[in-house]
């Protein structure tokens, strides 16, 4: 590999990490972009209309404490 290819790979990794950090820690961004991403994927015929609805809900959901109570993806609730 030459230096240009290595720099491209490093810049790509850094950009992906920055986008992930924005997605994870800016809740307003998730609520706006989640449905748009799902609509775009459906417009490109990559997902079905039913899957679009589910994906938009999951992408727009809040992350962090309390989000597991809404979707149940973390498993059954523990009994006190």
C-alpha positions, 0 to 999 in steps of 0.5 A: 500500500502506498501512503495515499491509500493508508490515509484514505483508510484512516480518514474513512475510519475517523469519519465513521467514528465521528458519525457514530458519535453524532448518531449516538449522542445527539438525540434530535439527529436520530429522530430526524434522520431515522425515518429519512434513512428508512425512506431512502432505503425503501426508495432504493428498493432495498427494504419492504414497506413493512420493514421501513416502518420497523426500521424508522421506529428503531432508528428514531428511538432514544438510546441510553437508559430507559429505551429498553423498557419500550422495545423489550430488545434487552430481554425480559424485565427482571422481577424485584 
